[in-house]
Amino acid sequence: AQGEGYAPDAARRVDFLGSYPPGDIALGELRGPMREETEQWLNRLAVGVTTQHATAAEAHDRLMLTKAFDLSARLKRAVPLPIAAESEKPRVGVRAAG
């Protein structure tokens, strides 16, 4: 793992400069998307600032929609929405694709 700043390793022939997904360390602190998202989430919880984060209900809705996609693909047919937990259980005589 390479620490803060750019310190080229002589054994490497090519370096790709840029950020890694969570961000970069600068002045001893993480800067970038992960820090920003964490700070926004804490502000939402602490002082009620509106953020782009999903509510629990919105997240659950998207999760169930994604599970419906998966179920539909496994059954190779359309499934009615919204799905319920019972919809995900394998039915007798129905073989999941695999």
C-alpha positions as CSV (number, residue, x, y, z in Angstrom):
1,A,0.0,0.0,0.0
2,Q,1.3,3.4,-1.0
3,G,1.1,6.1,1.7
4,E,0.3,9.8,1.4
5,G,1.6,11.6,-1.6
6,Y,3.3,10.2,-4.7
7,A,6.5,8.2,-4.0
8,P,7.4,6.3,-7.2
9,D,8.6,2.8,-6.8
10,A,11.6,2.2,-9.0
11,A,10.5,-1.4,-9.7
12,R,7.3,-0.2,-11.4
13,R,7.4,0.6,-15.1
14,V,4.1,2.3,-15.3
15,D,2.1,4.3,-12.8
16,F,-1.5,5.4,-13.2
17,L,-2.0,8.6,-11.3
18,G,-5.4,9.3,-9.9
19,S,-7.8,8.8,-7.1
20,Y,-9.0,5.5,-5.6
21,P,-12.8,5.2,-5.1
22,P,-13.0,6.3,-1.4
23,G,-10.8,9.3,-2.0
24,D,-7.2,10.3,-1.2
25,I,-5.3,11.0,1.9
26,A,-4.3,14.7,2.1
27,L,-2.8,16.4,5.2
28,G,-3.4,13.2,7.1
29,E,-7.1,13.1,6.4
30,L,-9.3,11.2,3.9
31,R,-10.7,13.6,1.2
32,G,-13.1,12.6,-1.4
33,P,-16.5,10.8,-2.0
34,M,-16.5,8.6,1.2
35,R,-15.7,11.5,3.5
36,E,-18.3,13.8,1.8
37,E,-21.0,11.1,2.0
38,T,-20.2,10.4,5.6
39,E,-20.3,14.1,6.6
40,Q,-23.6,14.6,4.7
41,W,-25.2,11.6,6.4
42,L,-24.0,12.8,9.9
43,N,-25.5,16.3,9.1
44,R,-28.8,14.7,8.1
45,L,-28.9,12.7,11.4
46,A,-27.6,15.5,13.7
47,V,-29.3,18.6,12.3
48,G,-31.9,17.4,9.8
49,V,-30.2,18.7,6.7
50,T,-31.8,17.4,3.5
51,T,-29.4,15.1,1.6
52,Q,-29.5,12.8,-1.5
53,H,-29.5,9.7,0.7
54,A,-32.5,7.3,0.4
55,T,-34.9,6.9,3.3
56,A,-35.3,3.4,4.7
57,A,-38.6,3.1,2.9
58,E,-37.0,4.2,-0.5
59,A,-34.1,1.8,0.0
60,H,-36.5,-1.1,0.8
61,D,-38.6,-0.3,-2.2
62,R,-35.5,-0.4,-4.5
63,L,-34.3,-3.6,-2.8
64,M,-37.6,-5.4,-3.4
65,L,-37.6,-4.1,-7.0
66,T,-34.1,-5.5,-7.5
67,K,-35.2,-8.8,-6.0
68,A,-38.2,-8.9,-8.4
69,F,-35.7,-8.5,-11.3
70,D,-33.7,-11.5,-9.9
71,L,-36.8,-13.6,-9.4
72,S,-38.1,-12.8,-12.8
73,A,-34.8,-13.8,-14.4
74,R,-34.7,-17.1,-12.4
75,L,-38.3,-18.0,-13.3
76,K,-37.8,-16.7,-16.9
77,R,-41.2,-14.9,-16.8
78,A,-42.7,-11.6,-15.6
79,V,-43.6,-11.4,-12.0
80,P,-46.3,-9.1,-10.5
81,L,-45.2,-6.2,-8.5
82,P,-44.8,-5.6,-5.6
83,I,-43.4,-9.0,-4.6
84,A,-43.7,-10.4,-1.1
85,A,-41.2,-12.5,0.8
86,E,-43.3,-15.6,-0.1
87,S,-42.7,-14.9,-3.8
88,E,-39.0,-15.6,-3.3
89,K,-39.4,-19.1,-1.9
90,P,-38.9,-21.8,-4.5
91,R,-42.2,-23.4,-5.6
92,V,-42.7,-27.2,-6.0
93,G,-42.0,-28.1,-9.6
94,V,-40.3,-24.8,-10.4
95,R,-36.6,-25.1,-11.1
96,A,-34.4,-22.1,-10.8
97,A,-32.1,-21.4,-13.7
98,G,-28.5,-22.2,-12.8
